[in-house]
Amino acid sequence: MTEPTSTLPAVLDLGYSLCPNDTFIFHALHAGLTPSPLPVREVLEDVQTLNDWAVAGRLPMTKISYRAYFGVMDRYVALRAGGALGRGVGPLIVTREALGDLNGVRVASPGALTTAELLLRMVYPQVEVVRMRYDEVMPAVQRGEYGGAPLAAGLIIHESRFTYPSFGLLKHLDLGAWWEGETGLPLPLGAILVRRDLPAQMQWALNGAVRESLEYAYAHPDASKEYVRQHAAELSDEVMQAHIDLYVNRFSLDVGEEGERAVRELHRRAVAVGAVPASGLPLFVSAP
């Protein structure tokens, strides 16, 4: 049921990660440099925490993994703008030494609701998964143990794809390349969701606000640099820019027809492997 306009919050809590792609996209909106139908308040957390919060319906607007989105479609709908899809953007499986088949091997994962773990299970359905924050994965694989038990491989996301060689790790498999080879489609990683019980006009207006924020970031590339750097203190400027260049692209402005097909295919495969239930709800907001 559509929520009455009178019940709209005075300030809209918007959850997104500290990763450079998110802070780049949302800086202008957060800083009030572009218009918004409601004042926005940033809520910065790692993606797995945001995934968990979405299951609980905690935030009215939030970044989320597509895998997690498929489990909360009864409550949320994805914006067309602000998401992360693309080619050459996939999570990597890394190891300390060259390995063959990982089925039966203990693998570190950044979270049960991540798109990365869904892809891992599509390729290696018999892996033994141990979960931790994404920034703990590479140190754990480097040590070769976690929780007192051997750890042979790890699933890395975000900026880790640029920094894993500094940990002495090897790329075992690029899951994005695997997906592209299987489907011919870009890989859906993350989406921006709004609650379905917000009025349709508000959903569409928020989609426009996110797109305008990104358009501002493109038009004023220096405006967000300090904000991005503030939340990615351990990354060099070069790695921050490489992260933005990789994860922010034409699909971030609008998912487009190709992006929609990719999301539908990921959802179909997630249903097929029993990861999520089938749903007949619209995947994306539309103009009222």
C-alpha positions in Angstrom: 0.0 0.0 0.0 1.3 3.5 -0.8 2.4 5.4 2.2 0.6 8.8 2.7 2.7 11.8 2.0 2.1 13.1 5.5 4.1 10.3 6.9 7.2 11.0 5.0 10.3 11.5 7.2 11.6 15.0 7.8 15.1 13.7 6.9 15.8 10.6 4.8 18.5 8.3 6.1 20.6 7.1 3.1 23.0 4.2 3.7 26.0 3.7 1.6 29.5 2.4 1.9 32.8 4.2 2.5 34.1 2.9 -0.8 35.2 5.6 -3.3 32.5 4.8 -5.8 29.8 5.4 -3.3 31.3 8.5 -1.8 31.9 9.9 -5.3 28.3 9.3 -6.3 26.6 10.6 -3.2 28.9 13.5 -2.2 26.9 16.2 -3.9 23.6 14.9 -2.6 25.0 14.6 0.9 26.6 18.1 0.8 23.4 19.8 -0.5 25.1 20.7 -3.8 22.2 19.2 -5.8 18.5 19.2 -5.2 16.7 16.5 -3.3 13.0 16.0 -2.6 13.9 15.4 1.0 16.9 16.3 3.1 19.4 13.4 3.1 21.5 12.2 6.1 24.4 9.9 5.3 24.7 6.5 7.1 28.1 5.1 6.3 28.6 1.4 6.8 30.2 -1.6 5.1 28.0 -3.3 2.5 27.4 -6.5 4.5 26.1 -4.4 7.4 23.8 -2.5 5.0 22.7 -5.9 3.5 21.7 -7.1 7.0 20.0 -3.8 7.8 17.9 -4.1 4.6 16.7 -7.5 5.8 15.4 -5.8 8.9 14.0 -2.8 6.9 16.1 -0.4 8.9 16.7 2.3 6.3 14.3 3.9 3.8 17.1 4.2 1.2 20.2 2.2 1.0 23.1 0.7 -1.0 22.9 -3.1 -1.1 24.3 -6.1 -2.9 22.1 -7.4 -5.7 22.1 -10.8 -4.1 20.7 -9.2 -0.9 18.2 -7.2 -2.9 16.6 -10.4 -4.3 15.7 -11.4 -0.7 14.0 -8.1 0.2 12.1 -7.3 -2.9 8.8 -7.4 -1.0 10.0 -4.3 0.9 12.4 -2.5 -1.4 12.7 -1.5 -5.1 15.9 -0.6 -6.9 16.6 2.9 -8.3 17.8 3.0 -11.9 20.7 5.3 -10.9 23.6 4.9 -8.5 24.2 1.2 -8.8 27.3 -0.8 -9.6 27.2 -2.9 -12.7 29.8 -3.4 -15.4 32.4 -5.5 -17.2 35.8 -6.2 -15.6 34.3 -5.3 -12.2 33.8 -8.8 -10.6 35.0 -10.2 -7.3 38.2 -12.2 -7.4 39.1 -15.5 -5.7 42.7 -15.2 -4.4 45.0 -17.8 -2.8 48.4 -18.0 -1.2 49.6 -20.6 -3.7 48.3 -22.0 -6.9 45.4 -24.4 -6.4 43.0 -26.4 -8.6 39.4 -27.2 -7.7 38.3 -25.3 -4.6 35.3 -27.6 -3.8 35.8 -28.8 -0.3 38.3 -26.1 0.5 37.8 -23.4 3.2 37.3 -20.0 1.6 36.9 -16.6 3.2 33.8 -14.7 2.1 32.8 -11.0 2.7 29.2 -12.0 3.6 26.4 -14.4 2.9 24.3 -11.8 1.2 27.0 -10.5 -1.2 26.8 -11.0 -4.9 30.3 -12.3 -4.6 29.4 -15.3 -2.5 26.5 -16.1 -4.8 28.9 -16.3 -7.7 31.3 -18.3 -5.7 28.7 -20.9 -5.0 27.6 -21.0 -8.7 31.2 -22.0 -9.6 32.2 -24.0 -6.5 29.0 -25.3 -4.9 30.9 -27.5 -2.4 33.2 -24.9 -0.9 33.4 -24.4 2.9 32.7 -20.8 3.5 33.9 -18.8 6.5 32.6 -15.2 6.7 34.3 -12.0 7.8 34.4 -8.3 7.0 35.7 -7.7 3.4 38.8 -5.9 4.7 39.7 -8.9 6.8 39.8 -11.4 4.0 43.2 -10.7 2.5 45.1 -10.6 5.8 43.4 -13.9 6.8 44.4 -15.6 3.5 47.9 -14.2 3.8 48.2 -15.8 7.2 46.7 -19.0 5.9 44.3 -19.4 8.9 41.2 -17.9 10.5 39.7 -18.8 13.8 42.5 -21.3 14.4 41.7 -23.4 11.2 43.5 -23.4 7.9 42.3 -21.0 5.2 43.3 -21.6 1.6 41.5 -18.9 -0.4 39.5 -15.7 -0.1 36.8 -13.9 -2.0 37.7 -10.2 -2.4 35.6 -7.2 -3.4 35.9 -3.4 -3.8 39.3 -1.9 -3.8 40.9 -5.2 -2.8 41.1 -6.2 -6.5 43.8 -3.4 -6.9 45.8 -4.2 -3.7 45.9 -8.0 -3.4 49.4 -8.4 -4.9 50.8 -6.3 -2.0 49.7 -9.2 0.3 51.6 -11.7 -1.8 48.4 -13.3 -3.1 47.6 -14.9 -6.4 44.5 -14.5 -8.5 42.8 -17.9 -8.8 39.6 -16.8 -10.7 38.0 -13.6 -11.7 34.3 -14.3 -11.1 33.2 -11.3 -13.2 35.0 -12.7 -16.2 33.4 -16.1 -15.5 30.0 -14.4 -15.4 30.6 -12.5 -18.6 31.8 -15.6 -20.3 28.7 -17.5 -19.2 26.1 -14.8 -20.0 27.6 -12.2 -22.3 26.2 -9.6 -19.9 27.7 -7.1 -17.5 27.9 -8.2 -13.8 25.4 -6.6 -11.4 27.1 -6.0 -8.1 25.2 -3.4 -6.1 22.0 -1.3 -6.2 20.5 1.6 -4.5 17.1 0.7 -3.0 14.1 2.7 -1.7 11.2 1.4 0.3 8.3 0.3 -1.8 5.9 2.0 0.6 7.2 5.4 -0.3 4.9 7.2 -2.8 5.8 6.4 -6.5 6.5 10.1 -7.1 9.0 10.2 -4.2 10.7 7.0 -5.5 11.1 8.6 -8.9 12.3 11.9 -7.5 14.9 10.2 -5.4 16.1 8.4 -8.5 16.5 11.7 -10.2 18.3 13.1 -7.2 20.9 10.3 -7.3 21.5 10.8 -11.0 21.9 14.6 -10.5 24.4 13.9 -7.7 26.5 11.7 -10.0 26.2 14.2 -12.9 27.5 16.9 -10.6 30.4 14.7 -9.6 31.3 14.2 -13.2 31.0 17.9 -14.0 33.0 18.9 -10.9 35.6 16.2 -10.4 37.5 18.0 -7.7 34.5 18.8 -5.5 34.3 15.3 -4.0 38.0 14.5 -3.7 38.4 15.4 0.0 35.2 13.6 0.9 36.3 10.5 -0.9 39.8 10.6 0.6 38.4 11.2 4.1 36.6 7.8 3.9 39.3 5.9 2.1 42.3 7.0 4.2 44.4 3.9 3.6 44.1 4.1 -0.2 46.4 6.1 -2.5 44.9 8.7 -4.7 45.7 6.5 -7.7 43.9 3.5 -6.2 40.9 5.7 -5.3 40.6 7.0 -8.8 41.0 3.6 -10.3 38.2 2.3 -8.1 35.9 5.2 -9.2 36.8 4.7 -12.9 36.0 1.0 -12.6 32.8 0.9 -10.6 31.2 4.2 -11.7 30.1 4.0 -15.4 27.2 4.4 -17.7 25.2 1.9 -15.7 25.5 4.1 -12.7 23.7 6.9 -14.5 20.9 4.6 -15.6 20.9 0.8 -15.5 19.6 0.7 -19.1 18.1 -2.2 -21.0 21.3 -4.3 -21.0 21.7 -3.7 -17.2 18.1 -4.8 -16.6 18.7 -8.0 -18.6 21.8 -8.7 -16.5 19.9 -8.2 -13.2 17.0 -10.4 -14.4 19.5 -13.1 -15.4 21.3 -13.0 -12.0 18.0 -13.2 -10.3 16.9 -16.1 -12.4 20.1 -18.0 -11.6 19.8 -17.2 -7.9 16.3 -18.6 -7.9 17.5 -21.7 -9.8 20.2 -22.5 -7.2 17.7 -22.0 -4.4 19.4 -18.9 -3.0 16.3 -16.7 -3.2 12.6 -17.1 -3.8 11.0 -16.2 -7.1 9.2 -12.8 -7.3 6.9 -11.2 -9.8 7.5 -7.7 -8.5 9.1 -4.9 -10.7 12.9 -4.8 -10.2 13.3 -1.1 -10.8 11.4 2.2 -10.1 9.6 3.7 -13.0 8.1 7.1 -13.8 4.7 7.5 -12.1 
